[in-house]
């Protein structure tokens, strides 16, 4: 038997081929760093590690509206800030924004604070509950009960 002309081919096999089930499994591919940590690393990076907004207090029911028309992306803002500006072309609560953006509430609050600081949004905080220390309120309740 003559050896093959192509030097890349094996001349004579040293051992018989093994069945596929006998081959060791390839090593598992290590997961990407973002996969196991999920979305918890990214919001931290989006807010530069800040946990509180620079300005404003944003409750879940605080209403937010954009103070400018829909941005064209030239404001020097990140994509999440631009998404907030697009969503708030109509009045929207912080809770709704959080749901649309699929981000943690703390992250959305920090980004809203950035936009408020730049004058790009305006907000309306919820009306505070009646002052329970106001004696006039108690007198009005008592007078109403006596009238019954």
Secondary structure, DSSP 8 states (H G I E B T S, - for coil): ----S-TTS-SS-SS----GGGS---------HHHHHTTHHHHHHHTTT--S-SS----TT-EEEESSS---S-SS--HHHHHHHHHTTS-EEHHHHHHHHT--HHHHHHHHHHHHHTTSEEEE-------TT-HHHHHHHHHHHHH-
